[in-house]
């Protein structure tokens, strides 16, 4: 796995092979860090960010990140409309 970093733009290249065929390359750019939701004792943070994945339109993203963003956990991406709907649902909780 190779990580190159310029400012907030990070390109993560993870090479996975199956029978000599490269399976995936993942690139992402953190456009905006909206906030940190929690931090684990090992320093991993659960963050809400606006991220462009593989050069696509940025989406909101909630996932766990290692301290230097060199590793990430599985997460969920949301459109702006989904974030608005989630906000309404949370505001309606009692």
Backbone as numpy.savetxt, mean C-alpha at the origin, in Angstrom:
# Nx Ny Nz CAx CAy CAz Cx Cy Cz
14.43 -9.77 -4.27 13.57 -8.59 -4.27 14.47 -7.37 -4.27
14.11 -6.41 -5.09 14.89 -5.18 -5.21 13.99 -3.99 -4.92
14.51 -3.04 -4.16 13.73 -1.84 -3.82 14.55 -0.63 -4.20
13.99 0.21 -5.06 14.64 1.49 -5.35 13.73 2.58 -4.86
14.31 3.67 -4.37 13.51 4.69 -3.70 14.00 6.08 -4.08
13.08 6.94 -4.47 13.37 8.34 -4.74 12.28 9.15 -4.10
12.57 9.89 -3.05 11.53 10.63 -2.34 10.48 9.67 -1.84
9.21 9.97 -2.14 8.13 9.08 -1.73 7.87 8.00 -2.78
8.43 8.15 -3.98 8.21 7.16 -5.03 9.09 5.95 -4.75
8.48 4.81 -4.71 9.22 3.57 -4.47 8.84 2.58 -5.55
9.82 1.90 -6.07 9.55 0.84 -7.02 10.01 -0.46 -6.39
9.09 -1.36 -6.20 9.40 -2.66 -5.64 9.33 -3.66 -6.76
10.42 -4.35 -7.00 10.44 -5.39 -8.01 10.63 -6.72 -7.30
9.63 -7.54 -7.38 9.69 -8.86 -6.77 9.67 -9.87 -7.90
10.74 -10.61 -8.04 10.83 -11.57 -9.12 10.40 -12.94 -8.63
9.36 -13.45 -9.25 8.87 -14.79 -8.96 8.97 -15.60 -10.24
9.55 -16.76 -10.16 9.73 -17.58 -11.35 8.98 -18.90 -11.23
8.49 -19.37 -12.38 7.84 -20.67 -12.48 8.33 -21.27 -13.79
9.20 -22.25 -13.70 9.75 -22.85 -14.91 10.57 -21.87 -15.73
11.25 -20.95 -15.07 12.08 -19.98 -15.75 11.33 -18.77 -16.29
10.02 -18.72 -16.07 9.20 -17.60 -16.55 8.97 -16.63 -15.40
9.30 -15.37 -15.64 9.08 -14.34 -14.63 7.58 -14.11 -14.49
7.06 -14.21 -13.27 5.62 -14.12 -13.05 5.14 -12.72 -12.74
5.85 -11.97 -11.90 5.30 -10.66 -11.55 6.37 -9.65 -11.21
6.01 -8.41 -11.46 6.81 -7.26 -11.06 5.82 -6.25 -10.51
6.05 -5.82 -9.30 5.13 -4.91 -8.63 5.80 -3.56 -8.45
5.12 -2.51 -8.92 5.63 -1.15 -8.75 4.56 -0.32 -8.06
5.00 0.54 -7.15 4.04 1.40 -6.46 4.66 2.74 -6.14
3.79 3.75 -6.03 4.22 5.08 -5.62 3.24 5.58 -4.57
3.74 5.89 -3.38 2.90 6.46 -2.33 2.76 7.94 -2.64
1.57 8.33 -3.07 1.29 9.72 -3.45 1.11 10.57 -2.20
0.38 10.02 -1.22 0.09 10.78 0.01 -0.13 9.80 1.16
0.51 10.06 2.29 0.23 9.31 3.50 -0.88 10.05 4.23
-2.05 9.41 4.32 -3.20 10.03 4.97 -3.06 9.93 6.47
-2.63 8.76 6.96 -2.45 8.60 8.40 -2.03 7.20 8.79
-1.46 7.10 9.98 -1.07 5.81 10.57 -2.17 5.41 11.54
-2.72 4.22 11.35 -3.82 3.74 12.18 -3.34 3.03 13.44
-2.20 2.34 13.34 -1.65 1.65 14.51 -0.20 1.27 14.23
0.51 0.89 15.31 1.89 0.43 15.19 2.08 -0.79 16.07
2.72 -1.82 15.52 2.97 -3.05 16.27 4.24 -2.90 17.10
4.46 -3.79 18.07 5.69 -3.73 18.87 6.95 -3.87 18.01
6.85 -4.51 16.84 8.01 -4.68 15.97 8.20 -3.51 15.01
7.37 -2.47 15.13 7.54 -1.28 14.32 6.73 -1.24 13.03
6.01 -2.32 12.72 5.16 -2.31 11.53 3.99 -1.37 11.78
3.59 -0.61 10.76 2.48 0.32 10.90 1.36 -0.04 9.93
0.14 0.10 10.41 -1.04 -0.03 9.55 -1.36 1.38 9.10
-1.31 1.61 7.78 -1.43 2.96 7.24 -2.55 3.08 6.22
-3.10 4.29 6.14 -4.00 4.66 5.06 -3.20 5.59 4.16
-2.97 5.15 2.92 -2.20 5.92 1.95 -2.97 6.04 0.65
-2.60 7.01 -0.15 -3.06 7.12 -1.52 -1.91 6.60 -2.37
-2.13 5.48 -3.08 -1.05 4.79 -3.78 -1.42 4.54 -5.24
-0.43 4.74 -6.11 -0.55 4.34 -7.51 0.15 3.00 -7.65
-0.59 1.97 -8.05 -0.03 0.63 -8.25 0.22 0.42 -9.74
1.44 0.06 -10.09 1.82 -0.23 -11.48 1.43 0.89 -12.44
1.58 2.15 -12.00 1.33 3.30 -12.85 -0.14 3.62 -13.09
-1.02 2.95 -12.36 -2.46 3.18 -12.54 -2.92 4.38 -11.72
-4.20 4.73 -11.92 -4.84 5.81 -11.16 -4.70 5.51 -9.66
-4.28 6.49 -8.85 -4.12 6.25 -7.41 -5.43 5.85 -6.74
-5.31 4.95 -5.75 -6.45 4.53 -4.93 -6.02 4.60 -3.47
-7.00 4.68 -2.60 -6.71 4.63 -1.17 -6.39 3.19 -0.81
-5.48 3.02 0.13 -4.95 1.70 0.43 -4.72 1.59 1.94
-5.21 0.52 2.53 -4.97 0.24 3.95 -4.19 -1.06 4.01
-2.99 -1.01 4.61 -2.18 -2.22 4.77 -1.08 -1.99 5.80
-0.46 -3.09 6.22 0.67 -3.05 7.15 1.96 -2.84 6.36
2.84 -2.01 6.91 4.13 -1.72 6.29 5.24 -1.93 7.31
6.36 -2.49 6.85 7.57 -2.59 7.67 8.09 -1.17 7.91
8.95 -1.00 8.92 9.41 0.34 9.28 9.94 1.20 8.13
10.66 0.63 7.20 11.21 1.42 6.09 10.45 1.21 4.78
9.25 0.66 4.87 8.41 0.38 3.71 9.07 -0.57 2.71
10.02 -1.40 3.17 10.65 -2.34 2.28 9.83 -3.62 2.15
8.93 -3.84 3.09 8.03 -5.00 3.04 6.63 -4.52 3.36
5.65 -5.26 2.84 4.25 -4.90 3.09 3.44 -6.16 3.30
2.34 -5.99 4.05 1.39 -7.07 4.22 0.27 -6.94 3.21
-0.63 -7.89 3.24 -1.80 -7.81 2.36 -2.66 -6.65 2.81
-3.34 -6.04 1.86 -4.15 -4.89 2.20 -5.42 -4.84 1.37
-6.09 -3.72 1.48 -7.31 -3.49 0.72 -7.20 -2.12 0.05
-7.60 -2.04 -1.22 -7.61 -0.76 -1.92 -9.05 -0.30 -2.08
-9.23 1.01 -2.01 -10.56 1.60 -2.09 -10.55 2.80 -3.04
-11.61 2.93 -3.81 -11.78 4.13 -4.64 -12.19 5.28 -3.73
-12.19 6.49 -4.26 -12.62 7.65 -3.47 -14.07 7.49 -3.03
-14.91 6.94 -3.93 -16.32 6.72 -3.59 -16.46 5.71 -2.45
-15.65 4.64 -2.49 -15.71 3.64 -1.42 -15.25 4.23 -0.08
-14.25 5.10 -0.11 -13.80 5.76 1.12 -14.91 6.64 1.69
-15.60 7.36 0.81 -16.72 8.20 1.24 -17.81 7.35 1.88
-18.14 6.22 1.25 -19.15 5.32 1.80 -18.71 4.71 3.13
-17.43 4.34 3.23 -16.89 3.79 4.48 -16.99 4.83 5.59
-16.67 6.06 5.28 -16.77 7.14 6.27 -18.20 7.27 6.78
-19.18 7.20 5.89 -20.59 7.28 6.29 -20.98 6.11 7.18
-20.51 4.91 6.84 -20.80 3.73 7.66 -20.21 3.89 9.05
-18.96 4.33 9.13 -18.30 4.50 10.44 -18.99 5.58 11.26
-19.37 6.68 10.61 -20.07 7.74 11.34 -21.41 7.27 11.88
-22.02 6.28 11.23 -23.31 5.76 11.67 -23.22 4.70 12.76
-21.99 4.29 13.10 -21.80 3.27 14.15 -22.03 3.89 15.53
-22.65 3.13 16.40 -22.85 3.61 17.78 -22.61 2.50 18.74
